[in-house]
Amino acid sequence: MEFLLDYGLFLAKVLTFAAVVIVVLILAKSAGGRQGHKGELEITNLTEKHKDLVHSMESHLYDEAALKARDKADKKAEKAKAKEAKAEAKKVTDSEALAAGRKPHLFVLDFKGSIDAREVASLREEVTAILAVAKDGDEVMIRLESGGGMVHAYGLASSQLARIKQAGIPLTVSVDKVAASGGYMMACVADKIIAAPFAVVGSIGVIASCLTSINSLKNMILNLNS
């Protein structure tokens, strides 16, 4: 009986030790994965997305004959466009000719900022990618949503938008909900700000700082008079 009890205690210790080792290994692996993880760029063609949405809606509004006629016309247009692109591609001999052979694009980026603006890492990669392929006529729009946060972090985010301006690319900031404090600082970098009717756009942090400074100055004056 005593042997079984000792054996049970020994087995429990072994299992506990093994469980601790497994947990430590899992935590170390997950931490290493986070440190070595690199950002990924996901590109969505908004024009094609809009076209798919329109086609989906039309499929419920028109009869089958009309839809077949539309699909036939679309295929014919796509073939003509592909043929034209193929002919233009034969004339391309260098990167400048390649850039001249495409139409101007509007690059749309999303930035939903947290307090520490950790999303700036992704923003930096996205801006770098755009600057690598941008040509004359291209524009950039940032769909911005942020209530602000750390000054230095949002300063870095603003500097990423400044890179776009320095490259001579027109920059527009679109605000659907809120761009306050650090978010407003980012918006001010743009050439143009587009805001929804009830969106909050303003430098709340600056107002708060001014009020604090005024109160401090008032207290100093009162102390001097007393």
Helices and strands as residue ranges (DSSP letters): H 2-36, H 46-58, H 64-91, H 95-100, E 106-112, H 120-133, E 139-146, H 151-166, E 171-180, H 182-187, E 192-195, E 200-202, H 204-225
